[in-house]
Amino acid sequence: MSIQDNLTSIKKELPSGVTLVAVSKTKPNEDILEAYNAGHWVFGENKVQEMVAKWEDLPKDIEWHMIGHVQRNKVKYMAKFVSLIHGVDSLKLLKEIDKQAAKHNRIIPCLLQMHIAEEDTKFGLDDSELSTLLQSEEFKALKNVKIVGLMGMATFTQNENQVRKEFAHLKSIFDKLQQEMPEISILSMGMSGDYALAISEGSTMVRIGSSIFGVRNYQ
């Protein structure tokens, strides 16, 4: 199956209203161009330097999503072009994004990352940290970032009930938040292994890599 075939069959499965982020991390520009020429232009990277290099070489109408954990000192490199930052898990990081966005006269859309998994290795806010952040005067003073939704990763497990429960928990946080912030519209949850479950629990954005580009080669 070619990249184009993989994209076509995945897109057929996705309900309307669910955005596909093709996770292109570690993949060469030729693979991204193949997907782009097949009509897909939303790509996700998890390392800022790799994303910057690809942005410089590839068509400028590609939407680049930063889906990995973001270090504050790297924000400046992507501030002029990044379309959406998924993994925002602290006020400090938001303030840095705001500062760098202002230099480029941009408002950068961001998703707040929630910690929903049982694994300690995953980053993210818990419910009380979320409300503390959003109610803080420091947050309200930010002019160059816009919170457009939430993102979360389920536990890496074969236990579907657990994954479903974690996604449902994130959806309930999202629904509650939407009552206070009607402008939020994106719930980014679900990857190659669990996106069907995520969609059934209300995801509006899925991050899929290996099912499109094949297995990754980490060398």
C-alpha positions in Angstrom: 0.0 0.0 0.0 1.3 3.4 -0.9 1.2 6.4 1.4 -1.6 7.8 -0.8 -3.6 4.5 -0.5 -3.1 4.5 3.3 -4.3 8.1 3.5 -7.4 7.4 1.4 -8.5 4.4 3.4 -8.0 6.2 6.7 -9.8 9.3 5.6 -12.8 7.1 4.5 -13.0 5.9 8.1 -13.0 9.3 9.7 -16.3 11.0 10.4 -16.7 14.5 9.0 -15.5 17.0 11.6 -12.5 14.9 12.6 -9.2 16.4 11.5 -6.3 14.0 10.5 -2.8 15.1 11.6 -0.4 12.9 9.6 2.5 12.3 12.0 5.6 12.8 9.8 8.3 12.7 12.5 11.5 10.9 11.3 10.0 10.6 7.8 11.8 12.1 4.8 10.5 15.0 2.7 9.7 12.7 -0.2 7.1 10.8 2.0 5.6 14.1 3.1 5.4 15.3 -0.5 3.7 12.1 -1.5 1.0 12.7 1.1 0.8 16.4 0.2 0.4 15.6 -3.5 -2.4 13.2 -2.5 -4.2 16.3 -1.1 -3.2 16.2 2.6 -1.5 19.2 4.2 -1.7 18.8 8.0 1.5 17.3 9.4 2.7 16.7 13.0 6.2 16.7 14.2 7.6 16.1 17.7 11.0 17.8 17.4 11.2 21.5 16.7 14.5 21.4 14.7 13.2 18.6 12.4 10.0 20.6 11.8 11.9 23.8 11.1 14.1 22.0 8.5 11.0 20.5 6.8 9.2 23.8 6.9 12.1 25.5 5.1 12.2 22.9 2.3 8.5 22.0 1.7 5.5 23.9 0.3 4.5 26.9 2.4 0.8 26.0 2.6 1.5 23.0 4.8 0.0 23.3 8.3 2.7 22.2 10.8 1.5 20.9 14.2 3.9 20.6 17.0 2.7 17.4 18.8 5.7 16.6 21.0 6.8 17.9 24.4 8.0 21.5 23.9 11.0 22.9 25.6 10.7 26.6 26.2 14.1 27.5 24.6 12.9 26.0 21.3 9.7 28.0 20.9 11.5 30.8 19.1 12.5 28.6 16.2 8.9 27.7 15.2 7.0 30.8 16.3 6.8 32.4 12.9 5.1 29.4 11.2 3.7 26.8 13.5 -0.1 26.3 13.0 -1.0 24.6 16.3 1.0 23.5 19.4 -0.6 20.5 20.9 1.4 19.8 24.1 1.1 22.9 26.2 1.4 21.8 29.8 2.4 24.9 31.8 1.8 28.6 32.2 5.6 29.2 31.8 5.5 27.6 28.3 2.4 29.5 27.4 4.1 32.8 28.4 7.1 31.9 26.2 4.8 31.1 23.2 3.0 34.4 23.8 6.3 36.3 23.8 7.7 34.7 20.7 4.4 35.0 18.8 4.3 38.7 19.6 7.7 39.1 17.8 6.1 37.8 14.6 2.9 39.7 15.1 1.0 36.4 15.4 -1.6 34.7 17.6 -0.5 31.1 18.0 -3.3 28.6 18.6 -2.5 26.1 21.4 -4.0 23.0 23.0 -3.6 22.4 26.7 -2.3 18.9 27.4 -4.2 17.0 30.1 -2.6 14.1 32.0 -5.2 11.3 31.6 -3.0 8.2 31.5 -1.9 6.0 34.4 1.7 6.2 33.3 3.8 8.7 35.1 5.9 9.4 32.0 3.2 11.3 30.2 3.2 15.1 30.5 0.1 17.2 31.2 -2.1 19.1 33.6 -4.6 17.7 36.0 -8.1 19.1 36.5 -7.2 21.5 39.2 -4.0 22.7 37.5 -6.1 23.4 34.4 -8.6 25.6 36.2 -5.8 27.4 38.2 -4.0 28.2 34.9 -7.1 29.5 33.1 -8.2 31.6 36.1 -4.9 33.2 36.7 -4.3 36.9 35.9 -1.1 36.0 34.1 -3.0 33.8 31.7 -5.6 36.5 31.1 -2.9 39.0 30.3 -1.6 36.9 27.3 -2.5 38.5 24.0 -0.6 36.3 21.4 -1.8 32.8 22.3 -5.2 31.4 21.8 -6.4 28.2 23.6 -8.4 26.3 21.0 -8.9 23.0 22.8 -7.4 20.1 24.8 -5.0 17.2 24.0 -4.3 14.0 25.8 -2.7 10.6 25.5 -4.2 7.4 26.9 -2.2 4.8 28.6 -0.2 2.5 26.2 -2.1 -0.7 27.0 -4.1 -3.5 25.3 -6.9 -2.8 27.8 -9.5 -1.2 25.7 -11.8 -0.4 28.7 -9.0 1.6 30.4 -8.2 3.5 27.2 -11.9 4.2 26.7 -12.3 5.4 30.3 -9.4 7.8 29.9 -10.7 9.2 26.7 -14.2 9.6 28.2 -12.6 11.4 31.2 -10.8 13.9 28.8 -14.1 14.4 26.9 -15.9 15.3 30.1 -13.2 17.9 31.0 -13.5 19.3 27.5 -17.3 19.5 27.6 -17.2 21.3 31.0 -14.5 23.7 29.7 -16.5 24.4 26.6 -19.3 25.9 28.7 -16.9 28.5 30.1 -14.9 28.9 26.8 -17.4 28.3 23.9 -14.6 29.2 21.5 -12.7 25.9 22.1 -13.4 23.3 19.5 -10.5 20.9 19.2 -10.2 17.7 21.3 -7.0 16.0 20.1 -6.9 12.4 21.2 -6.2 9.2 19.5 -3.1 7.8 17.6 -2.5 5.0 15.2 -3.3 2.3 17.8 -6.4 3.8 19.4 -7.9 6.5 17.2 -11.1 4.6 16.5 -11.8 4.4 20.2 -10.9 8.1 20.6 -13.3 9.1 17.9 -16.1 7.0 19.5 -15.4 9.0 22.7 -15.6 12.4 21.0 -12.2 13.2 19.5 -12.1 15.9 16.8 -8.5 15.5 15.9 -6.4 12.3 15.5 -2.6 12.0 15.2 -1.7 9.1 12.9 1.8 8.2 11.7 2.7 4.6 11.2 -0.7 3.6 9.6 0.1 6.2 6.9 3.8 6.2 6.5 4.7 2.7 7.6 6.8 1.7 10.6 9.2 4.3 11.9 12.9 3.8 11.7 14.6 5.3 14.7 18.3 5.3 14.0 
